[in-house]
């Protein structure tokens, strides 16, 4: 069930709630499962899926030095 939830095109918050619901249901049935670790929650790196989001991210960075570093990467 975890893989089905992760495959959906939902927002991260919706996925988090759905994964918690699946975990609680498995606990209710007496099954021991652990919530999977995946990029949206367990990774501290910035995740930007589209070029327009990159532009928005760069625009929001106030430090000129950091902005230049992000643009160079």
PDB file of N, CA, C and O in Angstrom:
ATOM      1  N   UNK A   1       0.815  -1.195   0.000  1.00  0.00           N
ATOM      2  CA  UNK A   1       0.000   0.000   0.000  1.00  0.00           C
ATOM      3  C   UNK A   1       0.860   1.262   0.000  1.00  0.00           C
ATOM      4  O   UNK A   1       0.485   2.281  -0.579  1.00  0.00           O
ATOM      5  N   UNK A   2       2.019   1.180   0.657  1.00  0.00           N
ATOM      6  CA  UNK A   2       2.890   2.352   0.691  1.00  0.00           C
ATOM      7  C   UNK A   2       3.291   2.765  -0.721  1.00  0.00           C
ATOM      8  O   UNK A   2       3.282   3.951  -1.050  1.00  0.00           O
ATOM      9  N   UNK A   3       3.642   1.792  -1.550  1.00  0.00           N
ATOM     10  CA  UNK A   3       4.073   2.123  -2.913  1.00  0.00           C
ATOM     11  C   UNK A   3       2.938   2.742  -3.719  1.00  0.00           C
ATOM     12  O   UNK A   3       3.178   3.597  -4.571  1.00  0.00           O
ATOM     13  N   UNK A   4       1.698   2.314  -3.456  1.00  0.00           N
ATOM     14  CA  UNK A   4       0.553   2.900  -4.156  1.00  0.00           C
ATOM     15  C   UNK A   4       0.374   4.363  -3.764  1.00  0.00           C
ATOM     16  O   UNK A   4       0.105   5.209  -4.616  1.00  0.00           O
ATOM     17  N   UNK A   5       0.523   4.656  -2.484  1.00  0.00           N
ATOM     18  CA  UNK A   5       0.390   6.037  -2.011  1.00  0.00           C
ATOM     19  C   UNK A   5       1.502   6.901  -2.592  1.00  0.00           C
ATOM     20  O   UNK A   5       1.253   8.019  -3.042  1.00  0.00           O
ATOM     21  N   UNK A   6       2.731   6.383  -2.581  1.00  0.00           N
ATOM     22  CA  UNK A   6       3.865   7.156  -3.088  1.00  0.00           C
ATOM     23  C   UNK A   6       3.769   7.394  -4.592  1.00  0.00           C
ATOM     24  O   UNK A   6       4.301   8.384  -5.094  1.00  0.00           O
ATOM     25  N   UNK A   7       3.100   6.500  -5.313  1.00  0.00           N
ATOM     26  CA  UNK A   7       2.975   6.643  -6.765  1.00  0.00           C
ATOM     27  C   UNK A   7       1.931   7.686  -7.167  1.00  0.00           C
ATOM     28  O   UNK A   7       1.920   8.141  -8.311  1.00  0.00           O
ATOM     29  N   UNK A   8       1.061   8.065  -6.242  1.00  0.00           N
ATOM     30  CA  UNK A   8       0.009   9.033  -6.562  1.00  0.00           C
ATOM     31  C   UNK A   8       0.601  10.419  -6.780  1.00  0.00           C
ATOM     32  O   UNK A   8       1.697  10.721  -6.306  1.00  0.00           O
ATOM     33  N   UNK A   9      -0.128  11.246  -7.493  1.00  0.00           N
ATOM     34  CA  UNK A   9       0.312  12.609  -7.790  1.00  0.00           C
ATOM     35  C   UNK A   9      -0.299  13.576  -6.769  1.00  0.00           C
ATOM     36  O   UNK A   9      -0.921  14.572  -7.140  1.00  0.00           O
ATOM     37  N   UNK A  10      -0.117  13.273  -5.491  1.00  0.00           N
ATOM     38  CA  UNK A  10      -0.673  14.097  -4.422  1.00  0.00           C
ATOM     39  C   UNK A  10       0.397  15.030  -3.889  1.00  0.00           C
ATOM     40  O   UNK A  10       1.585  14.863  -4.166  1.00  0.00           O
ATOM     41  N   UNK A  11      -0.044  16.017  -3.119  1.00  0.00           N
ATOM     42  CA  UNK A  11       0.924  16.900  -2.462  1.00  0.00           C
ATOM     43  C   UNK A  11       1.636  16.115  -1.360  1.00  0.00           C
ATOM     44  O   UNK A  11       1.154  15.073  -0.917  1.00  0.00           O
ATOM     45  N   UNK A  12       2.777  16.623  -0.930  1.00  0.00           N
ATOM     46  CA  UNK A  12       3.560  15.931   0.090  1.00  0.00           C
ATOM     47  C   UNK A  12       2.786  15.765   1.387  1.00  0.00           C
ATOM     48  O   UNK A  12       2.881  14.724   2.037  1.00  0.00           O
ATOM     49  N   UNK A  13       2.022  16.779   1.770  1.00  0.00           N
ATOM     50  CA  UNK A  13       1.260  16.701   3.017  1.00  0.00           C
ATOM     51  C   UNK A  13       0.189  15.615   2.928  1.00  0.00           C
ATOM     52  O   UNK A  13      -0.031  14.882   3.893  1.00  0.00           O
ATOM     53  N   UNK A  14      -0.480  15.506   1.776  1.00  0.00           N
ATOM     54  CA  UNK A  14      -1.492  14.466   1.586  1.00  0.00           C
ATOM     55  C   UNK A  14      -0.860  13.084   1.647  1.00  0.00           C
ATOM     56  O   UNK A  14      -1.424  12.161   2.236  1.00  0.00           O
ATOM     57  N   UNK A  15       0.313  12.942   1.036  1.00  0.00           N
ATOM     58  CA  UNK A  15       1.007  11.655   1.080  1.00  0.00           C
ATOM     59  C   UNK A  15       1.404  11.306   2.506  1.00  0.00           C
ATOM     60  O   UNK A  15       1.290  10.154   2.925  1.00  0.00           O
ATOM     61  N   UNK A  16       1.866  12.296   3.244  1.00  0.00           N
ATOM     62  CA  UNK A  16       2.272  12.052   4.622  1.00  0.00           C
ATOM     63  C   UNK A  16       1.090  11.550   5.445  1.00  0.00           C
ATOM     64  O   UNK A  16       1.230  10.598   6.214  1.00  0.00           O
ATOM     65  N   UNK A  17      -0.067  12.180   5.291  1.00  0.00           N
ATOM     66  CA  UNK A  17      -1.270  11.758   6.021  1.00  0.00           C
ATOM     67  C   UNK A  17      -1.713  10.362   5.592  1.00  0.00           C
ATOM     68  O   UNK A  17      -2.102   9.548   6.429  1.00  0.00           O
ATOM     69  N   UNK A  18      -1.657  10.086   4.297  1.00  0.00           N
ATOM     70  CA  UNK A  18      -2.062   8.770   3.797  1.00  0.00           C
ATOM     71  C   UNK A  18      -1.123   7.679   4.298  1.00  0.00           C
ATOM     72  O   UNK A  18      -1.578   6.598   4.672  1.00  0.00           O
ATOM     73  N   UNK A  19       0.165   7.943   4.310  1.00  0.00           N
ATOM     74  CA  UNK A  19       1.127   6.962   4.810  1.00  0.00           C
ATOM     75  C   UNK A  19       0.924   6.693   6.291  1.00  0.00           C
ATOM     76  O   UNK A  19       1.040   5.553   6.740  1.00  0.00           O
ATOM     77  N   UNK A  20       0.624   7.728   7.045  1.00  0.00           N
ATOM     78  CA  UNK A  20       0.363   7.551   8.474  1.00  0.00           C
ATOM     79  C   UNK A  20      -0.908   6.737   8.686  1.00  0.00           C
ATOM     80  O   UNK A  20      -0.964   5.904   9.592  1.00  0.00           O
ATOM     81  N   UNK A  21      -1.926   6.966   7.864  1.00  0.00           N
ATOM     82  CA  UNK A  21      -3.170   6.204   7.958  1.00  0.00           C
ATOM     83  C   UNK A  21      -2.926   4.729   7.655  1.00  0.00           C
ATOM     84  O   UNK A  21      -3.437   3.857   8.358  1.00  0.00           O
ATOM     85  N   UNK A  22      -2.151   4.450   6.620  1.00  0.00           N
ATOM     86  CA  UNK A  22      -1.832   3.062   6.275  1.00  0.00           C
ATOM     87  C   UNK A  22      -1.058   2.404   7.406  1.00  0.00           C
ATOM     88  O   UNK A  22      -1.315   1.250   7.748  1.00  0.00           O
ATOM     89  N   UNK A  23      -0.115   3.131   7.987  1.00  0.00           N
ATOM     90  CA  UNK A  23       0.672   2.581   9.095  1.00  0.00           C
ATOM     91  C   UNK A  23      -0.216   2.260  10.288  1.00  0.00           C
ATOM     92  O   UNK A  23      -0.070   1.205  10.906  1.00  0.00           O
ATOM     93  N   UNK A  24      -1.142   3.171  10.617  1.00  0.00           N
ATOM     94  CA  UNK A  24      -2.048   2.938  11.742  1.00  0.00           C
ATOM     95  C   UNK A  24      -2.988   1.767  11.475  1.00  0.00           C
ATOM     96  O   UNK A  24      -3.298   1.003  12.390  1.00  0.00           O
ATOM     97  N   UNK A  25      -3.442   1.618  10.241  1.00  0.00           N
ATOM     98  CA  UNK A  25      -4.320   0.504   9.890  1.00  0.00           C
ATOM     99  C   UNK A  25      -3.573  -0.825  10.020  1.00  0.00           C
ATOM    100  O   UNK A  25      -4.124  -1.807  10.518  1.00  0.00           O
ATOM    101  N   UNK A  26      -2.321  -0.850   9.572  1.00  0.00           N
ATOM    102  CA  UNK A  26      -1.512  -2.061   9.709  1.00  0.00           C
ATOM    103  C   UNK A  26      -1.296  -2.383  11.184  1.00  0.00           C
ATOM    104  O   UNK A  26      -1.316  -3.548  11.579  1.00  0.00           O
ATOM    105  N   UNK A  27      -1.091  -1.360  11.987  1.00  0.00           N
ATOM    106  CA  UNK A  27      -0.935  -1.553  13.432  1.00  0.00           C
ATOM    107  C   UNK A  27      -2.217  -2.121  14.036  1.00  0.00           C
ATOM    108  O   UNK A  27      -2.160  -2.987  14.908  1.00  0.00           O
ATOM    109  N   UNK A  28      -3.368  -1.640  13.579  1.00  0.00           N
ATOM    110  CA  UNK A  28      -4.660  -2.134  14.041  1.00  0.00           C
ATOM    111  C   UNK A  28      -4.829  -3.619  13.699  1.00  0.00           C
ATOM    112  O   UNK A  28      -5.388  -4.383  14.486  1.00  0.00           O
ATOM    113  N   UNK A  29      -4.345  -4.017  12.527  1.00  0.00           N
ATOM    114  CA  UNK A  29      -4.436  -5.418  12.108  1.00  0.00           C
ATOM    115  C   UNK A  29      -3.390  -6.297  12.784  1.00  0.00           C
ATOM    116  O   UNK A  29      -3.422  -7.520  12.651  1.00  0.00           O
ATOM    117  N   UNK A  30      -2.472  -5.679  13.502  1.00  0.00           N
ATOM    118  CA  UNK A  30      -1.435  -6.432  14.193  1.00  0.00           C
ATOM    119  C   UNK A  30      -0.193  -6.669  13.350  1.00  0.00           C
ATOM    120  O   UNK A  30       0.650  -7.493  13.706  1.00  0.00           O
ATOM    121  N   UNK A  31      -0.072  -5.966  12.251  1.00  0.00           N
ATOM    122  CA  UNK A  31       1.098  -6.097  11.389  1.00  0.00           C
ATOM    123  C   UNK A  31       2.126  -5.038  11.762  1.00  0.00           C
ATOM    124  O   UNK A  31       1.776  -3.907  12.102  1.00  0.00           O
ATOM    125  N   UNK A  32       3.389  -5.415  11.694  1.00  0.00           N
ATOM    126  CA  UNK A  32       4.440  -4.447  11.988  1.00  0.00           C
ATOM    127  C   UNK A  32       5.032  -3.962  10.675  1.00  0.00           C
ATOM    128  O   UNK A  32       5.682  -4.719   9.953  1.00  0.00           O
ATOM    129  N   UNK A  33       4.804  -2.713  10.381  1.00  0.00           N
ATOM    130  CA  UNK A  33       5.378  -2.093   9.184  1.00  0.00           C
ATOM    131  C   UNK A  33       5.977  -0.761   9.584  1.00  0.00           C
ATOM    132  O   UNK A  33       5.539  -0.124  10.542  1.00  0.00           O
ATOM    133  N   UNK A  34       6.975  -0.355   8.841  1.00  0.00           N
ATOM    134  CA  UNK A  34       7.588   0.942   9.092  1.00  0.00           C
ATOM    135  C   UNK A  34       7.276   1.858   7.930  1.00  0.00           C
ATOM    136  O   UNK A  34       7.249   1.430   6.776  1.00  0.00           O
ATOM    137  N   UNK A  35       7.041   3.117   8.240  1.00  0.00           N
ATOM    138  CA  UNK A  35       6.789   4.102   7.195  1.00  0.00           C
ATOM    139  C   UNK A  35       8.049   4.231   6.347  1.00  0.00           C
ATOM    140  O   UNK A  35       9.143   4.390   6.890  1.00  0.00           O
ATOM    141  N   UNK A  36       7.915   4.166   5.032  1.00  0.00           N
ATOM    142  CA  UNK A  36       9.104   4.250   4.180  1.00  0.00           C
ATOM    143  C   UNK A  36       9.741   5.636   4.230  1.00  0.00           C
ATOM    144  O   UNK A  36       9.078   6.642   4.482  1.00  0.00           O
ATOM    145  N   UNK A  37      11.034   5.653   3.984  1.00  0.00           N
ATOM    146  CA  UNK A  37      11.749   6.925   3.905  1.00  0.00           C
ATOM    147  C   UNK A  37      11.854   7.293   2.436  1.00  0.00           C
ATOM    148  O   UNK A  37      12.240   6.470   1.606  1.00  0.00           O
ATOM    149  N   UNK A  38      11.511   8.530   2.120  1.00  0.00           N
ATOM    150  CA  UNK A  38      11.628   8.976   0.746  1.00  0.00           C
ATOM    151  C   UNK A  38      11.992  10.440   0.709  1.00  0.00           C
ATOM    152  O   UNK A  38      11.954  11.125   1.731  1.00  0.00           O
ATOM    153  N   UNK A  39      12.339  10.912  -0.451  1.00  0.00           N
ATOM    154  CA  UNK A  39      12.978  12.214  -0.610  1.00  0.00           C
ATOM    155  C   UNK A  39      12.235  13.374   0.034  1.00  0.00           C
ATOM    156  O   UNK A  39      12.869  14.221   0.664  1.00  0.00           O
ATOM    157  N   UNK A  40      10.944  13.442  -0.097  1.00  0.00           N
ATOM    158  CA  UNK A  40      10.211  14.623   0.346  1.00  0.00           C
ATOM    159  C   UNK A  40      10.320  14.876   1.849  1.00  0.00           C
ATOM    160  O   UNK A  40      10.202  16.023   2.281  1.00  0.00           O
ATOM    161  N   UNK A  41      10.541  13.847   2.651  1.00  0.00           N
ATOM    162  CA  UNK A  41      10.549  14.034   4.096  1.00  0.00           C
ATOM    163  C   UNK A  41      11.900  13.794   4.744  1.00  0.00           C
ATOM    164  O   UNK A  41      12.196  14.400   5.774  1.00  0.00           O
ATOM    165  N   UNK A  42      12.717  12.942   4.183  1.00  0.00           N
ATOM    166  CA  UNK A  42      13.938  12.543   4.862  1.00  0.00           C
ATOM    167  C   UNK A  42      15.204  13.113   4.236  1.00  0.00           C
ATOM    168  O   UNK A  42      16.309  12.740   4.632  1.00  0.00           O
ATOM    169  N   UNK A  43      15.063  13.994   3.285  1.00  0.00           N
ATOM    170  CA  UNK A  43      16.206  14.578   2.616  1.00  0.00           C
ATOM    171  C   UNK A  43      16.232  16.074   2.918  1.00  0.00           C
ATOM    172  O   UNK A  43      15.212  16.750   2.785  1.00  0.00           O
ATOM    173  N   UNK A  44      17.362  16.580   3.312  1.00  0.00           N
ATOM    174  CA  UNK A  44      17.472  17.999   3.661  1.00  0.00           C
ATOM    175  C   UNK A  44      17.800  18.876   2.456  1.00  0.00           C
ATOM    176  O   UNK A  44      17.834  20.101   2.580  1.00  0.00           O
ATOM    177  N   UNK A  45      18.041  18.270   1.294  1.00  0.00           N
ATOM    178  CA  UNK A  45      18.353  19.043   0.097  1.00  0.00           C
ATOM    179  C   UNK A  45      17.094  19.687  -0.463  1.00  0.00           C
ATOM    180  O   UNK A  45      15.985  19.201  -0.243  1.00  0.00           O
ATOM    181  N   UNK A  46      17.275  20.777  -1.184  1.00  0.00           N
ATOM    182  CA  UNK A  46      16.150  21.418  -1.853  1.00  0.00           C
ATOM    183  C   UNK A  46      15.736  20.572  -3.042  1.00  0.00           C
ATOM    184  O   UNK A  46      16.588  20.061  -3.769  1.00  0.00           O
ATOM    185  N   UNK A  47      14.447  20.422  -3.245  1.00  0.00           N
ATOM    186  CA  UNK A  47      13.930  19.665  -4.384  1.00  0.00           C
ATOM    187  C   UNK A  47      13.096  20.599  -5.238  1.00  0.00           C
ATOM    188  O   UNK A  47      12.080  21.123  -4.782  1.00  0.00           O
ATOM    189  N   UNK A  48      13.520  20.809  -6.469  1.00  0.00           N
ATOM    190  CA  UNK A  48      12.821  21.719  -7.368  1.00  0.00           C
ATOM    191  C   UNK A  48      12.538  20.959  -8.669  1.00  0.00           C
ATOM    192  O   UNK A  48      13.458  20.726  -9.452  1.00  0.00           O
ATOM    193  N   UNK A  49      11.281  20.570  -8.912  1.00  0.00           N
ATOM    194  CA  UNK A  49      10.977  19.704 -10.046  1.00  0.00           C
ATOM    195  C   UNK A  49      10.859  20.373 -11.407  1.00  0.00           C
ATOM    196  O   UNK A  49      10.925  19.675 -12.419  1.00  0.00           O
ATOM    197  N   UNK A  50      10.690  21.671 -11.487  1.00  0.00           N
ATOM    198  CA  UNK A  50      10.484  22.287 -12.797  1.00  0.00           C
ATOM    199  C   UNK A  50      11.300  23.576 -12.922  1.00  0.00           C
ATOM    200  O   UNK A  50      11.638  24.191 -11.910  1.00  0.00           O
ATOM    201  N   UNK A  51      11.618  23.989 -14.146  1.00  0.00           N
ATOM    202  CA  UNK A  51      12.406  25.215 -14.353  1.00  0.00           C
ATOM    203  C   UNK A  51      11.749  26.465 -13.769  1.00  0.00           C
ATOM    204  O   UNK A  51      12.447  27.345 -13.263  1.00  0.00           O
ATOM    205  N   UNK A  52      10.428  26.557 -13.830  1.00  0.00           N
ATOM    206  CA  UNK A  52       9.769  27.737 -13.270  1.00  0.00           C
ATOM    207  C   UNK A  52       9.942  27.787 -11.753  1.00  0.00           C
ATOM    208  O   UNK A  52      10.042  28.864 -11.166  1.00  0.00           O
ATOM    209  N   UNK A  53       9.978  26.608 -11.123  1.00  0.00           N
ATOM    210  CA  UNK A  53      10.207  26.589  -9.677  1.00  0.00           C
ATOM    211  C   UNK A  53      11.635  26.982  -9.343  1.00  0.00           C
ATOM    212  O   UNK A  53      11.885  27.566  -8.289  1.00  0.00           O
ATOM    213  N   UNK A  54      12.578  26.668 -10.229  1.00  0.00           N
ATOM    214  CA  UNK A  54      13.965  27.089 -10.021  1.00  0.00           C
ATOM    215  C   UNK A  54      14.035  28.609 -10.034  1.00  0.00           C
ATOM    216  O   UNK A  54      14.694  29.212  -9.187  1.00  0.00           O
ATOM    217  N   UNK A  55      13.354  29.230 -10.995  1.00  0.00           N
ATOM    218  CA  UNK A  55      13.333  30.695 -11.064  1.00  0.00           C
ATOM    219  C   UNK A  55      12.745  31.291  -9.793  1.00  0.00           C
ATOM    220  O   UNK A  55      13.274  32.268  -9.263  1.00  0.00           O
ATOM    221  N   UNK A  56      11.648  30.706  -9.297  1.00  0.00           N
ATOM    222  CA  UNK A  56      11.026  31.208  -8.071  1.00  0.00           C
ATOM    223  C   UNK A  56      11.956  31.037  -6.878  1.00  0.00           C
ATOM    224  O   UNK A  56      12.050  31.917  -6.023  1.00  0.00           O
ATOM    225  N   UNK A  57      12.647  29.890  -6.826  1.00  0.00           N
ATOM    226  CA  UNK A  57      13.577  29.638  -5.727  1.00  0.00           C
ATOM    227  C   UNK A  57      14.705  30.661  -5.741  1.00  0.00           C
ATOM    228  O   UNK A  57      15.022  31.249  -4.707  1.00  0.00           O
ATOM    229  N   UNK A  58      15.311  30.876  -6.898  1.00  0.00           N
ATOM    230  CA  UNK A  58      16.421  31.830  -7.007  1.00  0.00           C
ATOM    231  C   UNK A  58      15.943  33.234  -6.662  1.00  0.00           C
ATOM    232  O   UNK A  58      16.660  33.990  -6.005  1.00  0.00           O
ATOM    233  N   UNK A  59      14.755  33.584  -7.094  1.00  0.00           N
ATOM    234  CA  UNK A  59      14.205  34.910  -6.811  1.00  0.00           C
ATOM    235  C   UNK A  59      14.036  35.133  -5.308  1.00  0.00           C
ATOM    236  O   UNK A  59      14.208  36.255  -4.831  1.00  0.00           O
ATOM    237  N   UNK A  60      13.705  34.091  -4.563  1.00  0.00           N
ATOM    238  CA  UNK A  60      13.449  34.230  -3.120  1.00  0.00           C
ATOM    239  C   UNK A  60      14.712  34.259  -2.273  1.00  0.00           C
ATOM    240  O   UNK A  60      14.655  34.631  -1.101  1.00  0.00           O
ATOM    241  N   UNK A  61      15.846  33.877  -2.838  1.00  0.00           N
ATOM    242  CA  UNK A  61      17.099  33.899  -2.081  1.00  0.00           C
ATOM    243  C   UNK A  61      17.578  35.340  -1.987  1.00  0.00           C
ATOM    244  O   UNK A  61      17.787  35.997  -3.007  1.00  0.00           O
ATOM    245  N   UNK A  62      17.750  35.828  -0.776  1.00  0.00           N
ATOM    246  CA  UNK A  62      18.109  37.239  -0.572  1.00  0.00           C
ATOM    247  C   UNK A  62      19.607  37.492  -0.628  1.00  0.00           C
ATOM    248  O   UNK A  62      20.045  38.548  -1.084  1.00  0.00           O
ATOM    249  N   UNK A  63      20.387  36.534  -0.170  1.00  0.00           N
ATOM    250  CA  UNK A  63      21.834  36.699  -0.165  1.00  0.00           C
ATOM    251  C   UNK A  63      22.374  36.609  -1.594  1.00  0.00           C
ATOM    252  O   UNK A  63      22.175  35.604  -2.276  1.00  0.00           O
ATOM    253  N   UNK A  64      23.054  37.657  -2.036  1.00  0.00           N
ATOM    254  CA  UNK A  64      23.595  37.673  -3.396  1.00  0.00           C
ATOM    255  C   UNK A  64      24.635  36.579  -3.606  1.00  0.00           C
ATOM    256  O   UNK A  64      24.696  35.968  -4.673  1.00  0.00           O
ATOM    257  N   UNK A  65      25.448  36.336  -2.588  1.00  0.00           N
ATOM    258  CA  UNK A  65      26.480  35.308  -2.700  1.00  0.00           C
ATOM    259  C   UNK A  65      25.839  33.923  -2.843  1.00  0.00           C
ATOM    260  O   UNK A  65      26.254  33.132  -3.690  1.00  0.00           O
ATOM    261  N   UNK A  66      24.846  33.635  -2.030  1.00  0.00           N
ATOM    262  CA  UNK A  66      24.158  32.348  -2.116  1.00  0.00           C
ATOM    263  C   UNK A  66      23.394  32.223  -3.434  1.00  0.00           C
ATOM    264  O   UNK A  66      23.368  31.154  -4.043  1.00  0.00           O
ATOM    265  N   UNK A  67      22.782  33.306  -3.865  1.00  0.00           N
ATOM    266  CA  UNK A  67      22.045  33.295  -5.137  1.00  0.00           C
ATOM    267  C   UNK A  67      22.997  32.971  -6.293  1.00  0.00           C
ATOM    268  O   UNK A  67      22.659  32.187  -7.180  1.00  0.00           O
ATOM    269  N   UNK A  68      24.179  33.573  -6.277  1.00  0.00           N
ATOM    270  CA  UNK A  68      25.164  33.306  -7.328  1.00  0.00           C
ATOM    271  C   UNK A  68      25.602  31.839  -7.303  1.00  0.00           C
ATOM    272  O   UNK A  68      25.758  31.221  -8.356  1.00  0.00           O
ATOM    273  N   UNK A  69      25.797  31.288  -6.119  1.00  0.00           N
ATOM    274  CA  UNK A  69      26.179  29.873  -6.005  1.00  0.00           C
ATOM    275  C   UNK A  69      25.087  28.962  -6.549  1.00  0.00           C
ATOM    276  O   UNK A  69      25.381  27.987  -7.241  1.00  0.00           O
ATOM    277  N   UNK A  70      23.840  29.267  -6.246  1.00  0.00           N
ATOM    278  CA  UNK A  70      22.723  28.447  -6.727  1.00  0.00           C
ATOM    279  C   UNK A  70      22.622  28.523  -8.240  1.00  0.00           C
ATOM    280  O   UNK A  70      22.380  27.509  -8.894  1.00  0.00           O
ATOM    281  N   UNK A  71      22.801  29.697  -8.801  1.00  0.00           N
ATOM    282  CA  UNK A  71      22.718  29.857 -10.252  1.00  0.00           C
ATOM    283  C   UNK A  71      23.847  29.085 -10.938  1.00  0.00           C
ATOM    284  O   UNK A  71      23.641  28.502 -12.003  1.00  0.00           O
ATOM    285  N   UNK A  72      25.036  29.080 -10.334  1.00  0.00           N
ATOM    286  CA  UNK A  72      26.168  28.371 -10.929  1.00  0.00           C
ATOM    287  C   UNK A  72      25.990  26.860 -10.888  1.00  0.00           C
ATOM    288  O   UNK A  72      26.512  26.150 -11.747  1.00  0.00           O
ATOM    289  N   UNK A  73      25.263  26.366  -9.905  1.00  0.00           N
ATOM    290  CA  UNK A  73      25.071  24.914  -9.811  1.00  0.00           C
ATOM    291  C   UNK A  73      24.063  24.509 -10.822  1.00  0.00           C
ATOM    292  O   UNK A  73      23.737  23.327 -10.930  1.00  0.00           O
TER     293      UNK A  73
END
